[in-house]
């Protein structure tokens, strides 16, 4: 099987050696492995480091920062053009156990119903790839279980998880697989498209996972497999993270065909109250800043209205599409 790993980095030189070395040490029995590094306009010499230390890694340099969504799309497009069977997105601040890639591929070969899977995430250890303790994201995923992504604000919305019948053992059909360790079947990507570049950063993998489910495939975390991930996000906890997460959350909600316009509007109303106070996702701010950022977010959403409508119409076509069809519905 042809497998391509994609690691996107923006000024994350300090993580890259351990990250890529662990990927290159993967068990390759029955696997044709290609490792790609997408440099997302770094200024810290990351691309040169990778070229010097790992000549076998394929390096692509973006001339500008395309965000997590756009930069990974560059890598996925290259992988699909190279006829990869599977694409594995792996963050720079990870360490990959030797048997992980082979284990994920073996699962996907045995369970063709699954379009996207991911390993559980464990605390990062600079000395070893051993898996000892869940990191914060995995602990929260276990607590959340298989409820929908906004269950804390709207508990009675249906779970995105598939039926118990036909489910693989040791799987958790969480709302999404985090993009830091995200394995996708190439045939599914050709069918439903890549990340929506409008997100830029935050919610892009959540959106892709829901589209995969709408097209009739399962999405799950594999409890028997793991990866180390430091986490925390390269964007930090400042205004960029706050504004992107908030505006993207509304965009995600308004493009979700599982939510009626009336229910989506009511949920958005709950968010607006907290956003105006500066007490919502992405970090806290005072009410003055919260109000200003909320007004900017809704100005941006107004400009996206035609795109939001187009997304909803296009995504409805995914419902009932056969897993064997490759109808292109990629966002543009």
C-alpha positions as CSV (number, residue, x, y, z in Angstrom):
1,X,0.0,0.0,0.0
2,X,1.2,3.5,-0.8
3,X,1.1,5.7,2.3
4,X,2.1,9.4,2.5
5,X,2.7,11.2,5.7
6,X,2.3,14.9,5.7
7,X,3.8,17.2,8.3
8,X,3.1,20.9,8.1
9,X,5.3,23.3,10.0
10,X,5.4,27.0,10.6
11,X,8.5,28.0,12.6
12,X,8.5,24.7,14.4
13,X,12.1,23.7,13.8
14,X,12.7,22.5,17.3
15,X,10.2,19.6,16.9
16,X,11.0,18.4,13.4
17,X,14.0,16.2,14.0
18,X,12.3,13.9,16.5
19,X,9.0,14.0,14.5
20,X,10.4,13.0,11.2
21,X,13.0,10.6,12.5
22,X,10.2,8.7,14.3
23,X,8.1,8.6,11.1
24,X,11.0,7.3,9.0
25,X,11.6,4.6,11.5
26,X,8.1,3.2,11.0
27,X,7.6,-0.5,10.2
28,X,7.2,-0.7,6.4
29,X,6.3,-4.3,5.9
30,X,3.9,-4.2,3.0
31,X,4.0,-0.4,2.9
32,X,5.5,2.0,0.4
33,X,6.0,5.0,2.7
34,X,6.6,8.5,1.5
35,X,7.3,11.2,4.1
36,X,6.5,14.8,3.1
37,X,7.2,18.1,4.9
38,X,5.3,21.2,3.9
39,X,7.0,24.3,5.1
40,X,4.3,26.9,5.7
41,X,6.4,30.1,5.2
42,X,8.7,29.4,8.1
43,X,11.4,32.0,8.9
44,X,13.5,29.8,11.3
45,X,15.3,27.6,8.8
46,X,12.9,24.6,9.2
47,X,13.0,23.6,5.5
48,X,16.8,23.7,5.3
49,X,17.1,21.6,8.5
50,X,14.8,18.9,7.0
51,X,16.7,18.9,3.7
52,X,20.0,18.6,5.5
53,X,19.1,15.9,8.0
54,X,16.6,13.9,6.0
55,X,17.3,13.9,2.2
56,X,14.7,11.2,1.8
57,X,11.9,13.5,3.0
58,X,10.1,15.4,0.2
59,X,10.1,19.1,1.1
60,X,7.6,21.7,-0.3
61,X,7.9,25.4,0.6
62,X,4.8,27.6,0.6
63,X,5.5,31.2,-0.3
64,X,2.9,32.4,2.2
65,X,1.2,31.0,5.3
66,X,-1.9,29.1,4.0
67,X,-3.0,28.0,7.5
68,X,-3.4,24.5,8.6
69,X,-6.1,23.8,6.1
70,X,-4.4,25.2,3.0
71,X,-1.0,23.9,3.8
72,X,-2.2,20.3,4.4
73,X,-4.2,20.6,1.2
74,X,-1.0,21.2,-0.7
75,X,0.4,18.0,0.8
76,X,-2.7,16.0,0.2
77,X,-2.9,17.1,-3.4
78,X,0.6,16.0,-4.0
79,X,-0.1,12.6,-2.3
80,X,-3.2,12.0,-4.4
81,X,-1.3,13.0,-7.6
82,X,1.3,10.4,-6.6
83,X,-1.5,7.8,-6.3
84,X,-1.3,7.3,-2.5
85,X,-3.7,4.9,-1.0
86,X,-3.7,6.6,2.4
87,X,-2.7,10.0,3.7
88,X,-1.6,10.4,7.3
89,X,-1.4,14.0,8.6
90,X,1.1,14.3,11.5
91,X,1.8,17.4,13.4
92,X,5.4,18.5,14.1
93,X,5.1,18.2,17.8
94,X,4.5,14.4,17.7
95,X,6.5,11.2,18.0
96,X,5.3,8.2,16.1
97,X,5.7,4.7,17.5
98,X,7.3,2.3,15.1
99,X,4.2,0.1,14.7
100,X,1.7,2.9,14.4
101,X,1.5,3.5,10.6
102,X,1.3,-0.3,9.9
103,X,-1.3,-0.7,12.6
104,X,-3.5,2.0,11.2
105,X,-3.2,0.7,7.6
106,X,-4.0,-2.9,8.8
107,X,-7.2,-1.6,10.4
108,X,-8.3,0.3,7.3
109,X,-7.6,-2.7,5.1
110,X,-9.7,-4.9,7.4
111,X,-12.5,-2.4,7.8
112,X,-13.3,-0.6,4.5
113,X,-16.3,1.1,6.1
114,X,-14.0,3.6,7.8
115,X,-13.0,6.7,5.9
116,X,-11.0,8.5,8.5
117,X,-9.3,7.2,11.7
118,X,-6.8,8.4,14.2
119,X,-4.8,7.1,17.1
120,X,-5.3,8.1,20.7
121,X,-2.9,10.8,21.8
122,X,-0.5,10.5,24.6
123,X,1.8,12.9,26.5
124,X,5.0,13.9,24.6
125,X,8.2,12.4,25.8
126,X,11.5,13.8,24.3
127,X,13.4,10.6,25.1
128,X,11.1,7.8,24.0
129,X,8.1,7.0,21.8
130,X,6.6,4.8,24.5
131,X,2.9,5.5,25.3
132,X,2.3,6.1,29.0
133,X,-0.5,8.6,29.6
134,X,-3.2,10.3,27.6
135,X,-2.7,13.9,26.8
136,X,-5.3,16.6,27.5
137,X,-7.1,16.1,24.1
138,X,-7.5,12.4,24.5
139,X,-8.8,12.7,28.1
140,X,-11.4,15.2,26.9
141,X,-12.3,13.0,23.9
142,X,-13.0,10.1,26.3
143,X,-15.2,12.3,28.5
144,X,-17.1,13.6,25.5
145,X,-17.5,10.1,24.1
146,X,-19.6,10.0,21.0
147,X,-21.7,13.1,21.5
148,X,-21.8,15.8,19.0
149,X,-19.3,18.6,19.1
150,X,-21.6,21.2,20.7
151,X,-23.2,19.0,23.3
152,X,-22.3,21.3,26.2
153,X,-24.4,24.0,24.7
154,X,-27.2,21.8,23.1
155,X,-27.3,18.4,24.7
156,X,-30.2,16.9,22.8
157,X,-28.8,17.1,19.3
158,X,-28.1,13.6,17.8
159,X,-24.7,12.0,18.1
160,X,-22.7,11.8,14.8
161,X,-21.6,8.2,15.6
162,X,-22.7,5.4,13.4
163,X,-24.9,2.4,14.3
164,X,-23.4,-0.1,16.7
165,X,-24.1,-2.8,14.2
166,X,-21.0,-3.4,12.0
167,X,-18.7,-1.4,14.2
168,X,-15.1,-2.4,14.6
169,X,-13.9,-3.3,18.1
170,X,-11.9,-0.9,20.2
171,X,-13.2,2.2,18.4
172,X,-14.6,5.5,19.7
173,X,-16.7,7.3,17.1
174,X,-15.9,10.7,18.5
175,X,-17.2,13.8,16.8
176,X,-13.9,14.2,14.9
177,X,-10.4,13.0,14.6
178,X,-7.9,15.8,15.5
179,X,-5.8,16.9,12.5
180,X,-2.6,16.4,14.5
181,X,-2.8,12.6,13.8
182,X,-5.3,12.0,11.1
183,X,-5.4,9.1,8.6
184,X,-7.6,9.4,5.6
185,X,-8.4,6.9,2.8
186,X,-7.5,8.4,-0.5
187,X,-10.6,7.2,-2.3
188,X,-12.7,9.1,0.3
189,X,-10.7,12.3,-0.2
190,X,-11.3,12.0,-3.9
191,X,-15.0,11.6,-3.3
192,X,-15.7,14.3,-0.8
193,X,-12.8,16.8,-1.2
194,X,-10.0,18.1,1.1
195,X,-10.1,20.7,3.9
196,X,-12.3,23.8,3.3
197,X,-9.6,26.5,3.0
198,X,-12.1,29.1,4.4
199,X,-11.4,27.8,7.8
200,X,-7.6,28.5,7.4
201,X,-7.0,27.2,11.0
202,X,-9.4,25.6,13.5
203,X,-12.5,23.4,12.7
204,X,-11.2,22.3,9.3
205,X,-10.8,18.6,10.4
206,X,-14.1,18.7,12.2
207,X,-15.7,19.8,9.0
208,X,-14.0,17.1,6.9
209,X,-15.0,14.4,9.4
210,X,-18.7,15.4,9.2
211,X,-18.5,15.4,5.4
212,X,-17.0,11.9,5.4
213,X,-19.9,10.7,7.6
214,X,-22.5,12.4,5.4
215,X,-21.0,10.4,2.4
216,X,-21.7,7.2,4.3
217,X,-18.3,6.3,5.9
218,X,-17.4,5.9,9.5
219,X,-15.0,8.1,11.4
220,X,-13.3,6.8,14.6
221,X,-10.5,7.0,17.1
222,X,-8.7,3.7,17.5
223,X,-8.3,2.9,21.2
224,X,-5.6,0.3,20.6
225,X,-3.2,2.7,18.8
226,X,-1.5,5.8,20.0
227,X,0.9,8.7,19.2
228,X,2.6,11.2,21.3
229,X,1.5,14.8,20.9
230,X,2.6,17.8,22.8
231,X,-0.4,19.9,21.7
232,X,-1.2,23.5,22.7
233,X,-1.2,24.9,19.2
234,X,1.4,26.9,17.4
235,X,-1.0,29.9,17.3
236,X,-0.9,30.4,21.0
237,X,-3.7,31.9,23.0
238,X,-3.9,35.4,21.7
239,X,-6.2,37.4,19.4
240,X,-5.6,35.2,16.3
241,X,-6.7,32.1,18.1
242,X,-9.7,33.8,19.7
243,X,-11.0,35.4,16.6
244,X,-10.4,32.5,14.2
245,X,-12.0,29.9,16.6
246,X,-15.1,32.1,17.1
247,X,-15.8,33.0,13.5
248,X,-15.0,29.5,12.3
249,X,-17.4,28.0,14.8
250,X,-20.3,30.0,13.4
251,X,-19.2,29.2,9.8
252,X,-19.1,25.5,10.8
253,X,-22.6,25.7,12.4
254,X,-24.2,27.6,9.5
255,X,-22.8,25.1,6.9
256,X,-23.9,22.0,8.9
257,X,-26.9,20.4,7.1
258,X,-27.6,18.4,10.3
259,X,-28.8,21.6,12.0
260,X,-32.0,23.3,10.8
261,X,-31.7,27.0,10.3
262,X,-33.9,27.7,13.3
263,X,-32.0,25.5,15.7
264,X,-28.7,26.8,14.4
265,X,-29.9,30.4,15.0
266,X,-30.9,29.6,18.5
267,X,-27.5,28.0,19.3
268,X,-25.7,30.9,17.7
269,X,-27.7,33.2,19.9
270,X,-26.3,31.5,23.0
271,X,-22.8,31.9,21.7
272,X,-23.3,35.6,20.9
273,X,-24.2,36.4,24.5
274,X,-20.9,34.8,25.7
275,X,-18.8,36.2,22.8
276,X,-20.0,39.8,23.6
277,X,-18.7,39.3,27.1
278,X,-15.4,37.9,25.9
279,X,-16.2,34.5,27.5
280,X,-16.3,32.0,24.7
281,X,-14.0,29.6,22.8
282,X,-10.4,30.4,22.0
283,X,-9.5,32.4,25.2
284,X,-11.0,35.2,27.3
285,X,-11.1,38.9,26.7
286,X,-12.8,41.9,28.3
287,X,-16.4,42.9,27.1
288,X,-15.1,45.8,25.0
289,X,-12.7,43.5,23.1
290,X,-15.3,40.7,23.0
291,X,-17.9,43.0,21.5
292,X,-15.5,44.4,18.9
293,X,-14.3,40.9,17.9
294,X,-17.9,39.6,17.7
295,X,-18.9,42.5,15.3
296,X,-15.9,41.7,13.1
297,X,-16.7,38.0,13.1
298,X,-20.3,38.7,11.9
299,X,-19.1,41.2,9.3
300,X,-16.9,38.4,8.0
301,X,-19.8,35.9,8.1
302,X,-22.0,38.3,6.2
303,X,-19.4,38.3,3.4
304,X,-19.5,34.5,3.5
305,X,-23.2,34.2,3.1
306,X,-23.2,33.1,-0.6
307,X,-20.5,30.6,0.2
308,X,-22.4,29.2,3.2
309,X,-25.5,28.7,1.1
310,X,-23.4,27.0,-1.6
311,X,-21.8,24.7,0.9
312,X,-25.2,23.6,2.3
313,X,-26.5,22.8,-1.1
314,X,-23.4,21.0,-2.1
315,X,-23.2,19.0,1.1
316,X,-26.7,17.7,0.7
317,X,-25.5,15.9,-2.4
318,X,-23.2,13.8,-0.2
319,X,-26.1,12.1,1.6
320,X,-26.5,8.7,0.2
321,X,-23.5,8.9,-2.2
322,X,-22.1,5.4,-2.7
323,X,-18.7,4.9,-1.1
324,X,-17.5,3.6,-4.5
325,X,-18.3,6.8,-6.3
326,X,-15.7,9.5,-6.7
327,X,-18.0,12.5,-7.3
328,X,-15.8,15.6,-6.7
329,X,-17.5,18.0,-4.2
330,X,-14.4,19.8,-2.9
331,X,-14.9,23.2,-1.4
332,X,-13.7,26.2,-3.4
